[in-house]
Amino acid sequence: MAYKSTLKWLIPLIFGLTLVATLAGLWPGEGQPYTITNFRGEEITINARGLYYWDTVSSAAQMQANDLVMLVLGLPLMMISFWLSLRGSLRGRLLLTGTLGFILYTYITMSFGAAYNKLFLVYVAIFSLSLFAFILCMMSFELKTLPNHFSEKLPRKWISGLLFFVAVFLLLAWLGRIAPTVLQDQLPALENATTMFIQAMDLGLIVPLCVLAGTLLLRRDPWGYLLASVALLKFLTMGISVSLMGLNMARVGVPESVGMVVIFSCLALINLVMVVLLLRSIHD
């Protein structure tokens, strides 16, 4: 595996810092949530406990759900896939790259979206380290020969169709929230955030990635195999994470979370099927 020596210290460092961040986020804290009116005149409920003290109850529920998924799924998957990668497994490298994509996305949002707390520099460090580890993993693939490792039974059309569906779903979902702010001069529900940073990342990165990966995969382009593999593995972890976020939000009484659970649970299940088919079609 190319860049093995660099990844040998990058991956354990990412693991250690992420373990600290997730355990700190899940550590119970004492306090009673309270309601305030922000500078936009919007009533918000501050969590007022634990690491996410200054975040809203809704945001804290989402971040703690993500912490749990990262702890029980993301971190074990990263270390198992890294071990497989060191043994020369192509499946391992694809799993590792997709998992790093999930960690990178998560800690970009934590760096820019979480209310400032004592782990701010940890979030930035994970964001930075996972970015470079992700780049090194992407550079480790021999693109010219990559398609030869995939069986003809790979359901390219189904995988591309799923990626296109995710792109359209995110596009319509987020534009549906943004359009009223432009056409009717309405303010979106931002709580204690200053802008729609999640929507910016999804519309600027995830939607184009889905369209590009799906299109290139249909054309049997080597980049299509790589990007589609990474996207599927990233969306599997994200789908599980968002589903748990919705459940945790419902638990603390946040409205409009049931639909999120249903949609993303279905997407996670379909992604799981596609990931299994993808991994079974690979021969090292």
C-alpha positions as CSV (number, residue, x, y, z in Angstrom):
1,M,0.0,0.0,0.0
2,A,1.4,3.4,-1.0
3,Y,2.1,5.9,1.7
4,K,1.9,3.1,4.3
5,S,4.6,4.6,6.5
6,T,2.8,8.0,6.8
7,L,-0.6,6.4,7.3
8,K,0.9,4.2,10.1
9,W,1.1,7.2,12.4
10,L,-1.8,9.2,10.9
11,I,-4.5,6.6,11.4
12,P,-3.7,5.9,15.1
13,L,-3.4,9.6,15.8
14,I,-6.9,10.2,14.2
15,F,-8.2,7.2,16.2
16,G,-6.9,8.5,19.5
17,L,-8.2,12.1,19.0
18,T,-11.6,10.9,17.8
19,L,-11.9,8.6,20.7
20,V,-11.3,11.5,23.1
21,A,-13.8,13.7,21.2
22,T,-16.6,11.1,21.2
23,L,-16.2,10.0,24.8
24,A,-16.2,13.7,25.9
25,G,-19.3,14.4,23.9
26,L,-21.2,11.4,25.3
27,W,-20.1,12.0,28.9
28,P,-23.2,13.0,30.9
29,G,-23.4,16.4,32.4
30,E,-25.6,18.1,35.0
31,G,-27.8,21.0,34.2
32,Q,-31.2,22.1,33.1
33,P,-32.0,23.3,29.5
34,Y,-33.4,26.8,29.3
35,T,-35.0,28.9,26.6
36,I,-33.8,32.2,25.3
37,T,-34.5,34.5,22.3
38,N,-31.6,34.9,20.0
39,F,-30.7,38.1,18.1
40,R,-33.0,37.1,15.2
41,G,-36.0,36.9,17.5
42,E,-36.1,33.1,17.4
43,E,-36.8,31.2,20.5
44,I,-34.1,28.5,21.1
45,T,-33.5,26.0,23.9
46,I,-29.9,25.8,25.2
47,N,-28.7,22.4,26.2
48,A,-26.9,23.8,29.3
49,R,-25.1,20.6,30.2
50,G,-22.0,18.5,29.3
51,L,-19.5,19.3,26.6
52,Y,-22.3,20.7,24.3
53,Y,-23.4,23.2,27.0
54,W,-23.9,26.2,24.6
55,D,-25.4,24.2,21.8
56,T,-29.2,23.9,21.4
57,V,-31.0,20.8,22.6
58,S,-31.6,19.8,19.0
59,S,-27.9,20.3,18.0
60,A,-26.6,18.5,21.1
61,A,-28.9,15.5,20.4
62,Q,-27.6,15.3,16.9
63,M,-23.9,15.6,17.9
64,Q,-24.2,13.0,20.6
65,A,-25.9,10.6,18.2
66,N,-23.1,11.1,15.8
67,D,-20.6,10.6,18.7
68,L,-22.2,7.2,19.4
69,V,-22.1,6.0,15.8
70,M,-18.5,7.2,15.5
71,L,-17.6,5.3,18.7
72,V,-19.3,2.0,17.9
73,L,-19.0,1.9,14.1
74,G,-16.7,4.5,12.7
75,L,-13.6,3.9,14.8
76,P,-13.7,0.1,14.7
77,L,-14.3,0.2,11.0
78,M,-11.4,2.5,10.5
79,M,-9.0,0.3,12.4
80,I,-10.2,-3.0,10.9
81,S,-10.0,-1.6,7.3
82,F,-6.6,-0.1,8.0
83,W,-5.4,-3.5,9.2
84,L,-6.8,-5.1,6.0
85,S,-5.1,-2.4,4.0
86,L,-1.7,-3.1,5.5
87,R,-2.2,-6.7,4.4
88,G,-2.7,-5.6,0.8
89,S,-6.5,-5.8,0.6
90,L,-8.2,-3.6,-1.9
91,R,-11.5,-4.0,0.0
92,G,-9.7,-2.7,3.1
93,R,-8.4,0.4,1.3
94,L,-11.8,1.2,-0.1
95,L,-13.4,0.8,3.4
96,L,-10.6,2.9,5.0
97,T,-11.0,5.7,2.4
98,G,-14.8,5.8,2.8
99,T,-14.6,5.8,6.6
100,L,-12.1,8.6,6.5
101,G,-14.5,10.5,4.3
102,F,-17.1,10.1,7.0
103,I,-14.7,11.2,9.8
104,L,-13.6,14.2,7.6
105,Y,-17.2,15.3,6.9
106,T,-18.1,15.0,10.6
107,Y,-15.3,17.0,12.0
108,I,-15.5,19.7,9.4
109,T,-19.1,20.2,10.7
110,M,-17.9,20.1,14.3
111,S,-15.1,22.6,13.7
112,F,-17.5,25.1,12.1
113,G,-20.9,24.2,13.5
114,A,-20.5,23.2,17.2
115,A,-20.6,26.0,19.7
116,Y,-17.1,26.7,21.0
117,N,-15.9,24.3,23.7
118,K,-12.7,23.0,25.2
119,L,-12.2,20.5,22.4
120,F,-12.2,23.0,19.6
121,L,-8.5,22.3,18.7
122,V,-9.2,18.6,18.8
123,Y,-11.9,19.0,16.2
124,V,-9.6,21.1,14.0
125,A,-6.8,18.5,14.4
126,I,-9.1,15.6,13.4
127,F,-10.4,17.6,10.5
128,S,-6.9,18.4,9.3
129,L,-5.4,14.9,9.9
130,S,-8.3,13.1,8.3
131,L,-8.2,15.4,5.3
132,F,-4.6,14.5,4.5
133,A,-5.1,10.8,5.4
134,F,-8.1,10.8,3.0
135,I,-6.0,12.4,0.2
136,L,-3.2,9.9,0.7
137,C,-5.6,7.0,0.6
138,M,-7.1,8.3,-2.6
139,M,-3.7,8.7,-4.1
140,S,-2.8,5.1,-3.2
141,F,-5.1,3.5,-5.8
142,E,-3.7,2.5,-9.3
143,L,-6.5,3.9,-11.4
144,K,-5.6,2.3,-14.7
145,T,-6.0,-1.2,-13.2
146,L,-8.7,-0.5,-10.7
147,P,-11.7,-1.5,-12.9
148,N,-10.0,-4.9,-13.5
149,H,-10.6,-5.7,-9.8
150,F,-14.3,-5.4,-10.1
151,S,-16.5,-8.3,-11.4
152,E,-18.8,-7.7,-14.4
153,K,-21.6,-8.6,-11.9
154,L,-21.2,-5.3,-10.2
155,P,-24.6,-3.6,-10.3
156,R,-23.3,-0.3,-11.8
157,K,-26.7,1.0,-12.9
158,W,-28.2,0.3,-9.5
159,I,-25.3,2.0,-7.7
160,S,-25.4,5.0,-10.1
161,G,-29.2,5.2,-9.6
162,L,-28.8,5.3,-5.8
163,L,-26.2,8.1,-6.1
164,F,-28.4,10.1,-8.4
165,F,-31.3,9.7,-6.0
166,V,-29.2,10.9,-3.1
167,A,-28.1,13.9,-5.1
168,V,-31.7,14.8,-6.1
169,F,-33.0,14.2,-2.6
170,L,-30.5,16.5,-1.0
171,L,-30.8,19.1,-3.7
172,L,-34.6,19.3,-3.3
173,A,-34.6,19.0,0.5
174,W,-32.1,21.9,1.0
175,L,-33.4,24.1,-1.8
176,G,-36.9,23.7,-0.3
177,R,-35.5,25.3,2.9
178,I,-33.4,28.0,1.1
179,A,-36.0,29.1,-1.6
180,P,-38.4,30.8,0.9
181,T,-35.4,32.9,2.2
182,V,-34.8,34.2,-1.3
183,L,-38.3,34.4,-2.8
184,Q,-40.3,35.5,0.3
185,D,-37.6,37.1,2.4
186,Q,-38.1,34.6,5.2
187,L,-35.4,33.7,7.8
188,P,-34.6,30.0,8.1
189,A,-34.5,28.3,11.4
190,L,-30.9,28.6,12.3
191,E,-31.0,28.3,16.1
192,N,-27.6,29.4,17.3
193,A,-25.8,28.9,13.9
194,T,-25.0,31.9,11.8
195,T,-25.6,30.3,8.4
196,M,-26.7,27.0,6.7
197,F,-23.2,25.3,6.8
198,I,-24.5,21.7,6.5
199,Q,-26.5,22.7,3.4
200,A,-23.4,24.5,2.0
201,M,-21.3,21.3,2.4
202,D,-24.0,19.0,0.9
203,L,-24.8,21.3,-2.0
204,G,-21.2,22.2,-2.7
205,L,-19.6,18.8,-2.1
206,I,-21.9,15.8,-1.7
207,V,-24.4,16.5,-4.5
208,P,-21.7,17.1,-7.1
209,L,-19.8,14.0,-5.8
210,C,-22.9,11.8,-6.3
211,V,-23.6,13.1,-9.8
212,L,-19.9,12.8,-10.9
213,A,-19.4,9.3,-9.3
214,G,-22.7,8.0,-10.8
215,T,-22.0,9.3,-14.3
216,L,-18.4,8.1,-14.4
217,L,-19.4,4.7,-13.1
218,L,-21.9,4.3,-15.9
219,R,-19.1,5.1,-18.3
220,R,-16.8,2.5,-16.7
221,D,-14.3,5.2,-16.0
222,P,-11.7,4.3,-13.4
223,W,-12.6,7.4,-11.3
224,G,-16.2,6.2,-11.3
225,Y,-15.3,3.0,-9.6
226,L,-13.2,4.8,-7.0
227,L,-15.6,7.7,-6.3
228,A,-18.7,5.5,-6.2
229,S,-17.0,3.0,-3.8
230,V,-16.0,5.8,-1.5
231,A,-19.4,7.5,-1.7
232,L,-21.3,4.4,-0.9
233,L,-19.2,3.6,2.1
234,K,-19.4,7.2,3.3
235,F,-23.2,7.3,2.9
236,L,-23.7,4.1,4.7
237,T,-22.1,5.5,7.9
238,M,-23.8,8.9,7.4
239,G,-27.2,7.2,6.8
240,I,-26.9,5.3,10.1
241,S,-25.7,8.4,11.9
242,V,-28.5,10.7,10.7
243,S,-31.1,8.0,11.5
244,L,-29.8,7.8,15.1
245,M,-29.8,11.6,15.2
246,G,-33.5,11.7,14.3
247,L,-34.3,9.1,17.0
248,N,-32.3,11.1,19.6
249,M,-34.0,14.3,18.6
250,A,-37.4,12.7,18.9
251,R,-36.3,11.5,22.4
252,V,-35.7,15.0,23.6
253,G,-38.9,16.3,22.0
254,V,-37.5,18.0,18.8
255,P,-40.3,18.1,16.2
256,E,-40.0,17.0,12.5
257,S,-37.6,14.2,13.3
258,V,-39.8,11.1,12.5
259,G,-39.6,11.7,8.7
260,M,-35.8,12.0,9.0
261,V,-35.6,8.7,10.7
262,V,-37.7,6.9,8.1
263,I,-36.0,8.4,5.0
264,F,-32.4,8.0,6.2
265,S,-33.0,4.5,7.7
266,C,-34.2,3.4,4.2
267,L,-31.2,5.0,2.5
268,A,-28.9,3.4,5.0
269,L,-30.5,0.0,4.4
270,I,-30.3,0.4,0.6
271,N,-26.7,1.6,1.0
272,L,-25.8,-1.5,3.0
273,V,-27.1,-3.8,0.3
274,M,-25.1,-1.9,-2.3
275,V,-22.0,-2.0,-0.2
276,V,-22.3,-5.7,0.3
277,L,-22.7,-6.2,-3.5
278,L,-19.8,-3.9,-4.1
279,L,-17.4,-5.7,-1.8
280,R,-18.5,-9.1,-3.1
281,S,-17.6,-8.0,-6.6
282,I,-14.0,-7.1,-5.8
283,H,-11.2,-9.6,-6.2
284,D,-7.7,-8.7,-4.9
